Amino acid sequence: RNDRARVATISWGNVQSQMRFEWLGLTRSFHEIAEGSDGESKEGMAKIQAWHASKVAWLAEELSKIPERDGKTLLDHSLIVWLSETGVEGFRHSGDNGLVVLVGSLGGRFKTGRW
């Protein structure tokens, strides 16, 4: 084991998904919500993005608990890249104002604390 690359990919689906986020109180599919321009759809998208954000935060927290040999954590040596294909308003069918979040410094290669 040479420990050259640690890569993982997590996909919660795509905007075409018929997944229903019923545990968030949403009865329409992800696709139907993303396509809508009404207030209910925008609120639904905000709930879905917040749920995704909570999962990214959980992953970062868990990685921060794993110590590495150099005294840093696995999160310090990692980079979580969170993307959203819909942008802020999925109904526009564009990636404008798309969500891109980077967490971790990849061993110091990225300066943290910026937004």
C-alpha positions in Angstrom: 0.0 0.0 0.0 1.7 3.2 -1.1 -1.1 5.6 0.0 -0.7 7.7 -3.1 -4.4 8.5 -3.7 -7.5 8.4 -1.6 -10.4 9.2 -3.7 -14.1 8.8 -3.1 -17.2 10.0 -4.9 -20.6 10.4 -3.5 -23.6 11.2 -5.7 -27.0 11.8 -4.3 -28.6 11.8 -7.7 -29.2 14.4 -10.3 -31.8 17.0 -10.9 -33.6 14.7 -13.3 -34.2 12.4 -10.3 -37.7 11.4 -9.3 -36.4 11.1 -5.7 -38.8 12.5 -3.2 -37.4 14.2 -0.1 -40.4 13.3 2.0 -38.5 13.5 5.3 -38.1 17.2 4.5 -41.8 17.6 4.1 -41.6 17.7 0.3 -44.1 15.7 -1.7 -43.0 16.5 -5.2 -39.9 14.9 -6.9 -36.5 16.6 -7.0 -37.0 17.2 -10.7 -40.5 18.8 -10.3 -39.1 21.1 -7.5 -36.0 22.0 -9.5 -38.2 22.8 -12.6 -40.6 25.1 -10.6 -40.2 28.9 -10.4 -42.8 29.4 -7.7 -42.2 30.1 -4.1 -42.9 26.6 -3.0 -40.3 25.2 -5.4 -37.7 27.7 -4.3 -38.3 26.9 -0.7 -38.1 23.2 -1.6 -34.8 23.7 -3.3 -33.5 25.6 -0.3 -34.5 22.6 1.9 -32.8 20.1 -0.4 -29.6 22.2 -0.5 -29.6 22.6 3.3 -30.0 18.8 3.7 -27.1 18.2 1.3 -25.1 20.8 3.2 -25.7 18.9 6.4 -24.3 15.7 4.9 -21.2 17.5 3.6 -20.7 19.1 7.1 -21.1 15.6 8.7 -18.5 14.2 6.4 -16.0 17.0 7.2 -16.6 16.6 10.9 -16.0 12.9 10.7 -12.8 13.4 8.7 -11.6 15.9 11.2 -11.7 13.3 13.9 -9.3 10.9 12.2 -5.7 11.7 13.2 -2.8 11.3 10.7 0.8 10.5 11.5 1.9 14.1 11.1 -0.4 15.3 13.9 -2.9 16.7 11.4 -6.3 15.2 10.6 -7.6 13.3 7.5 -9.6 16.4 6.7 -6.4 18.5 6.7 -5.1 16.2 4.0 -8.3 16.0 2.1 -10.4 18.1 -0.2 -14.2 17.8 -0.3 -15.7 19.2 -3.4 -19.4 19.8 -3.3 -21.2 20.9 -6.5 -24.7 21.5 -7.5 -25.7 21.1 -11.1 -28.8 23.3 -10.9 -27.4 26.6 -9.8 -29.6 28.7 -7.6 -32.6 28.4 -9.9 -33.0 25.0 -11.5 -35.9 26.0 -13.7 -33.6 28.3 -15.7 -31.6 25.2 -17.0 -28.3 26.9 -16.5 -25.4 26.5 -14.2 -25.3 30.2 -13.4 -24.7 30.9 -9.8 -23.9 27.3 -9.3 -22.9 26.1 -5.9 -19.3 25.1 -5.5 -17.9 24.5 -2.0 -14.4 23.3 -1.1 -13.7 21.9 2.4 -10.2 21.0 3.6 -6.8 22.1 2.5 -5.5 19.1 0.6 -2.4 19.0 2.8 -2.0 22.8 2.7 -2.3 23.2 -1.0 -5.5 25.3 -0.6 -5.8 28.3 1.6 -8.8 27.9 3.9 -11.2 30.4 5.5 -12.2 32.1 2.2 -15.6 32.5 0.6 
